[in-house]
Amino acid sequence: MTAKDTQAGIRLIREAISQCVTTNLDEADDLAACCVEEMLTSLLSAAIEPDIHLAYEVDEQVVGLLLLKHPHRLSNLFVSPCYHHQGIAQALIQRAVEMTYLRYPDAVITLNSSTYAQGFYRAVGFEQTGEGELHPGGCIPFQLSVARYIDNLPASH
């Protein structure tokens, strides 16, 4: 990711959280700050930890962002609300899974979903692994077998 992508990513995270997470403004700001800090920390330590950073652009604008932290933890996935339901998040997940599969074919990707996104994660193949916790926006544990995901991709891929 470039510096320009990073700045766009910060704006995207703030926009997505403020529009998609049901919570008060202070909690939304705190959640956005935490996500931004995690993204920046990961970028700065990229030479040490093999995290996966992906950005999705439309007309040279970053509209999707993914951070898969080592080992196999989907930490951030944000898509601009204007671009929801257009396959961007699914494309980012597919690319991250493919990249993971090349090095760790038996990996299981884990995440904690917001209540807003839990239906999406189920639709792309993640399975809920426990009860959600009370946190701003929700905190619902999910996992995805990388090998099973790859096996279920269309043959033309």
Legacy VTK file of the C-alpha trace (Angstrom):
# vtk DataFile Version 3.0
C-alpha trace
ASCII
DATASET POLYDATA
POINTS 157 float
0.000 0.000 0.000
1.217 3.482 -0.830
0.983 6.548 1.409
-1.956 7.694 -0.726
-3.667 4.317 -0.197
-3.052 4.604 3.540
-4.677 8.044 3.726
-7.625 6.813 1.675
-7.825 3.733 3.898
-8.083 5.872 7.021
-10.962 7.841 5.491
-12.622 4.628 4.342
-12.421 3.027 7.799
-13.960 6.082 9.441
-16.722 6.307 6.817
-17.610 2.618 6.985
-17.716 2.491 10.771
-19.749 5.676 11.117
-22.346 4.446 8.607
-22.454 0.714 9.300
-21.893 0.198 13.015
-24.777 0.930 15.347
-23.178 2.730 18.255
-22.726 6.231 19.595
-20.335 8.687 17.958
-17.624 8.398 20.633
-17.589 4.600 20.427
-17.503 4.753 16.617
-14.545 7.154 16.760
-12.736 4.883 19.242
-13.374 1.829 17.071
-12.145 3.639 13.949
-9.028 4.844 15.771
-8.285 1.298 16.919
-8.670 -0.086 13.367
-6.502 2.669 11.889
-3.819 2.111 14.529
-3.811 -1.623 13.807
-3.485 -1.007 10.062
-0.626 1.477 10.490
1.208 -0.723 12.995
0.939 -3.664 10.618
2.233 -1.605 7.687
5.208 -0.409 9.730
6.112 -3.939 10.804
5.526 -5.496 7.363
9.160 -6.553 7.054
8.863 -8.611 10.250
5.380 -10.113 10.029
3.937 -11.468 6.774
0.589 -9.662 7.012
-1.549 -9.294 3.892
-2.657 -5.766 2.977
-5.050 -5.365 0.068
-6.730 -2.301 -1.372
-9.505 -2.324 -3.978
-9.687 0.692 -6.259
-12.405 2.053 -8.513
-11.380 4.968 -10.746
-8.119 5.317 -8.772
-10.030 5.687 -5.478
-9.588 3.179 -2.651
-13.071 1.810 -1.937
-12.110 -1.441 -0.200
-9.455 -2.389 2.301
-8.405 -5.689 3.884
-5.838 -6.559 6.544
-5.123 -10.232 7.235
-2.739 -10.426 10.176
-0.324 -13.275 10.652
-1.202 -15.950 11.617
-4.417 -15.959 9.581
-6.552 -13.408 11.439
-8.807 -11.185 9.343
-8.416 -7.986 11.275
-9.922 -5.323 9.012
-12.266 -5.544 6.041
-13.944 -2.321 5.004
-15.799 -1.303 1.868
-17.143 2.181 1.285
-20.908 2.047 1.926
-21.456 3.500 -1.572
-19.905 0.312 -2.979
-21.628 -2.315 -0.832
-23.229 -5.303 -2.594
-20.922 -5.040 -5.625
-18.620 -7.985 -4.864
-15.704 -5.916 -3.580
-15.467 -7.496 -0.123
-15.832 -10.950 -1.642
-13.042 -10.192 -4.146
-10.760 -8.980 -1.347
-11.441 -12.093 0.726
-10.890 -14.378 -2.249
-7.529 -12.754 -3.015
-6.428 -12.943 0.632
-7.460 -16.612 0.845
-5.590 -17.419 -2.377
-2.456 -15.695 -1.073
-2.726 -17.550 2.239
-3.295 -20.892 0.506
-0.015 -20.587 -1.416
1.987 -20.587 1.827
-0.366 -22.231 4.313
-2.817 -24.566 2.527
-4.156 -25.974 5.816
-4.726 -22.567 7.415
-7.944 -21.517 9.091
-8.721 -17.803 8.915
-10.428 -16.375 11.992
-12.201 -13.087 12.617
-14.588 -11.272 14.908
-17.486 -9.880 12.894
-19.673 -6.899 13.548
-23.372 -7.655 13.763
-23.715 -5.688 10.510
-21.360 -7.984 8.555
-22.193 -11.419 9.981
-24.577 -12.322 7.133
-21.907 -11.463 4.575
-19.306 -13.666 6.260
-21.732 -16.595 6.343
-22.532 -16.058 2.647
-18.859 -16.310 1.635
-18.285 -19.478 3.659
-17.243 -18.463 7.158
-18.733 -20.462 10.033
-19.653 -18.959 13.394
-17.563 -20.548 16.158
-19.114 -19.123 19.304
-21.441 -16.613 20.856
-20.927 -12.930 20.188
-19.643 -10.574 22.857
-21.034 -7.181 23.759
-18.744 -4.671 22.102
-19.563 -1.587 20.046
-20.773 -2.961 16.730
-20.634 -6.556 17.917
-17.911 -9.159 18.192
-18.988 -12.497 16.699
-16.296 -15.161 16.145
-16.059 -16.833 12.726
-13.584 -19.072 10.920
-12.919 -20.228 7.370
-10.955 -23.250 6.157
-8.665 -21.968 3.406
-8.518 -25.380 1.683
-12.307 -25.805 1.717
-12.791 -22.289 0.335
-10.329 -22.968 -2.505
-11.965 -26.346 -3.229
-15.352 -24.615 -3.596
-14.192 -21.980 -6.091
-15.621 -22.359 -9.598
-13.483 -24.568 -11.858
-12.832 -21.706 -14.297
-10.866 -19.939 -11.599
LINES 1 158
157 0 1 2 3 4 5 6 7 8 9 10 11 12 13 14 15 16 17 18 19 20 21 22 23 24 25 26 27 28 29 30 31 32 33 34 35 36 37 38 39 40 41 42 43 44 45 46 47 48 49 50 51 52 53 54 55 56 57 58 59 60 61 62 63 64 65 66 67 68 69 70 71 72 73 74 75 76 77 78 79 80 81 82 83 84 85 86 87 88 89 90 91 92 93 94 95 96 97 98 99 100 101 102 103 104 105 106 107 108 109 110 111 112 113 114 115 116 117 118 119 120 121 122 123 124 125 126 127 128 129 130 131 132 133 134 135 136 137 138 139 140 141 142 143 144 145 146 147 148 149 150 151 152 153 154 155 156
